[in-house]
Amino acid sequence: MTNLTKSLINIFAEKSVRVNPITPGWVGDGIETPAIKEAKWLNPFNRTASYDEVAKVIRFLISDDASFINGESLVVDGGSSSVDYVLKKESELS
């Protein structure tokens, strides 16, 4: 995704088109499966993102407020990608 993004910004920037991929974590309201429960457990906020939260990020990126943001991948996962699964499991044992 990173290389594709960097290639696309070089192609489309002259046309004032920005390329900023969104990389969301688990998203869903009212969904309860074993995988979702574990995803919530791994998230520092102990929940998944709502569809509205991800939409607000997209709304920001297409707004004039983000007019100079280009070629950046924005992670919208509530911090899940920063959680070390093994350390979190070990912390439950103590």
ABEGO torsion letter per residue (X at the ends): XAAAAAAAAAAAAAAGBBBBBBBBBBBEBGBBBAAAAAAAAABAAGBBBBAAAAAAAAAAAABAAAAABBGBBBBBAGGAAABBAAAAAAAAAX
